[in-house]
Amino acid sequence: MFLDPTDKVERSQKVFAPRLDTLQGKTVGLLDISKSKGAFFLDRVEEILRQQYGVKDVLRRMKPTVTRPAPQPIKNELQEKCDAVIEALSD
Amino acid sequence: MPETAELRSQRTETQEDDPIELLYSRGLTDGLPVVPPTEARVKRMLEATDRDPQELIGTIGPNYGRATIEKIAINAVMAGCHPSYFPTVLAVVEAACEDQFCIHGINVTTFSASPMIIINGPIRQQIGVNCGHNAMGHGFRANATIGRALRLIIINIGGAKPHEITKATMGHPAQYTFCVGENEEESPWEPLHVERGFRADQSTVTLFGGHSPLQINDHASRNAEQLALSLGWTMAGLWNHKNFPLFSDTVLVVCPEHAKTFKQDGWSKNDLRQFLYEKIRRPLRELRPGVNGGEGAGVSMLRTDAKKDREPATDDTLFPKFPKPENITIIVAGGTAGRFSAAVQGWAGGNAGSKITTKVI
């Protein structure tokens, strides 16, 4: 017999947001995690999203530091205003 | 633990299985065999404290699992800790859970960071922490298992498993365990915990988010300045030879023979730090991308360079390796023979990373 070394605290069930059929007319969030060249990468992603996928709006936000999770206000804003969010890992 | 306290962790029966293999199969190890955490062993561990097993020390990212006294004890058993180490392990976890230590980032960065534990004070002799020969190596239960307990807690409570949420590019062997005692008896300076505001008769753990140690040889220097230059120019390669300045802290582990040389010339720790800050500099022209390598100068330097309110750097501008003298933490450790010191490069430091953190045992 042994004791469980893991944390088995009940967690809220994570449910995926509904998948999007199209990006046309949608608002897409782009979260720069604050690594070098993130803006360079996301500029191109934004260009492609607007020109090739017809997104209505792009919301750009940046984490204050790469080392910590995004602050809750940023996460809340992205969740409220965006239909989809892309988080960039650059370097 | 209080006599009336009960353990709440789930029990798994193992009559028909080899418990060590069962723990492997459930992904509950660091890759090495662990001591099966039986109820009897966990209770013996908990007898080393009066605290309630359900007391929450903190949460460990990235999963933010709850590090209760009970869960810490179970993992300390698995790591092979003697119960007398348990108060030290609790202090280690307290330090790891401090927000400023940023254990979440340390556990998931591609940099391969890992907590380095430095033990100071009388506890070193009381529980047999090795501070002398092979100070950062194998052979001593306290060093091996206290460091390993934190690694297992990171895996089992924090959920930081390689190939899953942990994506360290390289990793390093010190991730299994990295626990060293300061050789206070061989140091000409005040020990780390006193420098950080604690009394000499207190025992502490200090955590540093870093990488593996780089050993630095200098058997020839017979004065402080020559020795400091050897140490400093070797440390100039940390992260990358062009990361001037670093955006992280560094722990310099000075061996006793090197410490004697600094003592002989009357150098304080601050003298050594200040010297390294002032002397280990290179001109911007050597730090440009594409000059002896593709990587350019440190990100923080380029950002500073870009600020309009500052004097723009020229090719002749000398940039320091260490952003400020206080970014170098100095301890003495190791055996009394051999002129080998070591440098431990830090992960991202300051408010944008991990700050060195000390807790009383």
Interface residues (C-beta under 8 A of the other chain):
Chain A: M1 F2 L3 D4 P5 T6 D7 K8 V9 S36 P64 T65 V66 T67 R68 P69
Chain B: L7 S9 Q10 R11 T12 E13 T14 P19 L22 L23 L28 P36 P37 T38 E39 V42 G61 N63 G65 R66 A67 K71 I74 N75 M78 C102 H104 G105 T109 L152 N156 I157 V299 A348 N351 A352 G353 S354
